């Protein structure tokens, strides 16, 4: 009920569309790029009018309320996980309050393997089934913007080097995919960008941009750069 196709959202009145944002799920990341085929009902975004009652639903998202939410009210209200008193029957169980604002972030599948990391440059995506990492502070010595740091990290995370390291720090699930949750990925060794020469660092950033734009020509070039950086 909360996850809908992009086509459904675009068919809604414009004012109602603002209550939906593209969702990050396993199918949403393809070859290290985000795919906005699925949207999630997310009425918690900054700047939206609050929805506290069913009258608010009928006012602000009338079409979605009458065609999708209301017919499923009994099922939604009966969710065993809906136990906290402050939650309404139409609420997400775990809306992740840090997503109310739009912050650039690296996201990943919940379970993945090759090229399972992507960069949400706009911050518009809402992680539903997956993981996200927000840049807390960029190293001032790098002479890179926070966005450039994330592009460089994106290139590294999608390299075969990082993929190989995941075999040692994570666990594999059915189908051979890795668990990409924080308890494993937090132990993934990361390149020390501060030790890279300027040309290599800038090239890593350029590769990250190309990956995000879908214009990367040879993935082997990314791997070669990361391997050479490890030798520094």
Secondary structure, DSSP 8 states (H G I E B T S, - for coil): --EEEHHHHHTS-HHHHTTEEEEE-GGGEETTEE--SEEEE-TTSTTS----SHHHHHHHSHHHIIIIIGGGHHHHHT-TT--STT--TTS-TT--GGGSS---EEEEESEE-TT-EEEESSS--EESSEEEE------GGG---HHHHHHHHHHHHTSHHHHHHHHHHS-B-TTS-EE-SHHHHTTS----GGGS-HHHHHHHHHHHHHHHHT----HHHHHHHHHHHHT-
